[in-house]
Amino acid sequence: MIINVILSLISANLLIFIIFLSKKIQKIKNEKCVLDQQLVQSQKLAAIGQLSSGIAHEINNPLAIINQEAEISLHLLDSTNLKFEEQNKELKDSLSQIKIQIKRCREITHRLLSFARKNDPIIQQTDVNALIEDMALLVEKEAKLKSIVLIRKYSPELPLINTDPPLLRQVILNLLNNAMQAIEKEGEIFITTSFNPSKIEISIKDTGSGISKRNLDKIFDPFFTTKPPGKGTGLGLSICIAIINKLGGNINVESKEGQGSNFIINLPIFYTF
C-alpha cells in the first residue's frame, strides 16, 4: 500500500517535471527561432548595405553629368531665339522632366547610402513623447487634408530613454507617412506610448488597407514594396528596422488585410552603444 502511494507520488511528480521540461524546451525552441530570424535579417541587411553603398556611389556620378548637361541645354534654349516655339516648348518640358527624374534618383541614392551607413548612434537622454509629438505635428496638416485624425495616447509617466533622437525621428516619420498612405480616404492613426521597468513601447496603428498574409513576412526586406511603380523605393521599412536594431530595440507588425496595421517598437530605457 505504502509502495503504491510512493509510486503514485513519484509518477505525479515525474509527470509534472515532464510537462515543465516540455514547456521549457518549447520556450527555448521559440527563442532560438526568433534569434535565427534576427540573425538572417541582420546578415541580409549587412549584405544589402554593402551592395547599396556601391550602387549609390556608381549612380551618383553619371547623374551629376546628366544634370549638368540638362542645365546647360535649358540655359541655351532660354538664350536662343528659336523659330519653332512648339518644338522649343516640348524640348524644355523633356529637359525639365529629366531634372525631375534626376532628383528622384538622388533621393533613392540618398536612401541607399543612409541604409548602408554604419555610423555609431549618438546616444543622449530623450523625451520620446515630445519627439513623437514633433513628428505628429509635422504630418498633421497633410493628414487633415485627407480627413485622417491623429489620436495620441502618450503615457504621462514615460521615462527619458538613452537613444539617438535624429535616428528615432526618421523611424517615426516614416511610419506615420506609411500609415497615412495606407488610408485611402478617411481614417484614424493611433499613436501610443507605454513602458515597463526596462523598456518603452511605441505603437503606431492605422485603420488603413492592412497587409496581406503573403506579404507580411516580406515588408522589412530591402526593395520590397506594394506601392505602384514610382511611388516607393522599398527601403523605408528596411531602414527603420536597421535603425531600431542599431538602437538596441526591435520592431514588429500586426496586420490583417482590410483591417489596418499596427507597428510596435520596443526600445531599452538604458542603452549604451
N, C-alpha and C positions, 0 to 999 in steps of 0.2 A: 504493500500500500504506500509506504513512505517513498519507495523507489519510484513508483508510478508518479507520485506528486513531484518528486525531484526531476524526473524525466520530462514531465509536463512543463515545469518551470524553465528547464533548460531549452525545451523546444520553443516555448513562447519567447524567451529572451533571444534565442537564435533567430527566430522569425523577425523580431524587432530589429536585430542587428543587420539581417539581410536586407530588410526594407530600407534602413538607414543607409547602408552601404550602396544600395542600388540608386537611391536618390543622390548620394554624394558623387557616384560615378557619372550619373546623368548630368549633374551640375558641372562637373569637370569637362565632360564632353561638349556641353553647350558653350562653356567659356573658351575651350580650345577652338571651337568652330568660329566664334566671334574674333578671336585673336588671329586665326588663319585668314579670315576675310579682311581684317585690318592690314595684315602683312601683304596680302595680294594687292590690296588697294594702294598701299604705300609704295610697293615696287612698281606698280603701274604708273603712279603719279611721278615717281622719280625718273622712269624711262621716258615718259611723255615730256617731262620738264626739260630733259636734255635735248630731245628732238625739237621741242618748241623753240628753245633758245636759238638753235642753229637756223631753223626755218625763218624765224623773225628777223635775224640779222641779214640773212641772204635776201629776203624780200625787201627790206628797207632800202637797200642800195639802189636797185632799179626803180623803185617807187620815187625816190628823190629825183632821179634823172627825168622820169616821165613827168613829174610835177613841174620841174623847171622848164621843160620843153613846152608844156601846156601854157604856162605863164608867158613865155616868150611869144607863142603863137597868138594868144589873146592880145598881148600888147601890140603886135604887128597889125592885127586886124583893126584895133582901135585907131592906130596911127595911119592906116592906109585907106585912101578913098576908093573903095571898090564900086564898080558899076552894078554888080548883081547883088542887090540888097537881100533878096530872099536866101540865096546861097550863103551869103555872109552871115545871116542870122542862124541858119542851120549849122554852119561850122562853129559859130560861137556857142550854140547850145550843146554841140557834141563835145567841145573842149571843156565847157562847164561841167558836163556830166562826167568827163574824165576826172576832173578835180574832186567831184563829189565821191566817186568810187575810190580815188586815192585816199581820201580822208577816211573812208570806211576801212580800207586795207590797213591804214596806220592804226586805227582803233583795234583791229584784230591783232596786229603785231604787238601793240602795247599790252594787250591781254595775254598774249603768248609769253612775253617777257616777264609780266607780272606772275604768271603761272610758274615760270621756270626759276624765278628769283629765290635764292637760298639765304637771304639776309636773316640774321637772328632778329626776333622781335624785340622791340624796345619796351620793356615792362615797366609799368607805373600804376599806382593806385587809381582806380577808375570808378566813377559813379555810372553804373550800367544803365540805370533808369534814365538819367539825364542824357546819356549818349544815344539811347534808343529814341528818346523824345525828339532830339535834334534831327534825327533821320526821318522820323514820322512827320515832323513839321515840313521837312524838305519835300516830301511827296504828297502832302495832304491837299495842296491846291489842285494838282493833277487828278487826285483821287475824287475830289468833289465834282470835277468836270465829268467824270464817268459814273457819278452817283454811287461812289463807293465810300462807306463810312469806316473810319478807323476807330476801333474800340480798344481803349487802353485799360489794362488790368495790372498795373505795376504793384509789386509788393512794397509797401511803405517802409518796411524794415530791411530791405535788401542791403547787405553789407557792401562796402567797397571791395573790389577784387583787384588782384595783380594781373594785368593784361596789357596788350598793345592797342590803344584806342583807335588809331587810324586803320589798322587791320580789321578790328571788330566793326568799325563803321562801314567798311567796304562790304562785309558779310551781311550786315543788317539791311543796308541799302539795296543790295542785290536781291535779298529775299523779299523785301517789300515790293520792289519792282516786279519780281516774278509773280507775286500774289495778285498785284493789280492786273497784270497781263492775263492771268488765268480767269479773271472775272470779265465776262463779255459785256454785260450791260450794267446792272447794278448789283451790289452785294456788300459784304462786310469783311473786314480784316481784323482779327482779334490779336492784340499784342499783349502777351502775358509774361510776367517775371515772377519767379519764386526761388526758394533756396532751402538747403538743409545745412548742417554744420560744416560740410566740406566742399560743397559746390553750389552754383546757381544754375537755374534753368530759364531759358528764353524760348518762348513759343510764339511762332507767327503762323496763324491759322486763317485760311481764306474759305470763302463759300463759292469758289470757282469751279472749273470743269473737272478738277481732280486728275489723277494719273492712272492710266490703265495698269492692270496687274503685270502685263508682259513688259512694261517699260519701267516699273518701279525699281528693279534691280540695276537699271542702266543709267538712271538720271544723273549720277555723280561721275559717270565715265566721261573723260575728255572728248569733246567734239560731238557728243550725243545731244540732239535737240529734237523736240517735237514741233518747234516753231516753223513757219513757212520759210522757204529759201530767202535769204537776205534779211531775215528778222532776228536771227540769233546765231552766235558762233558755237554754242555748245560748250563754252568754257566757264560760264558763270558759276554753276554749282560745283564744278571741279575745283575752281579757285577757292570757293567757300570751304569745302571740306579740307583742302590743303592748309588754309589759314587756321581753321579751328583745330586741326591736328597739331599745327605748329604752336598753338596757344595751350596745348595740353588738354584739350577737350574732345568732344565728339558731337556729331550732328546726325540726326535720324529723321525719317519722314514717315508719316502715317497718311495714307491717301486711298480713296476709292473713286473710281471714275464716276463723274457726275455729282460727287458729294464733297468736293473741295480737298485741300491738303493742309497738313499741319507739320511744319518743320520745327524740330525741337533741338535746341543747342544746350549742351551741358558744358560748363566751364569751371575749373577749380577756383576756389576763393584765394588760396595761397599758391602761387606758382612762380618758380624761378627757372629761367631757361638754362 
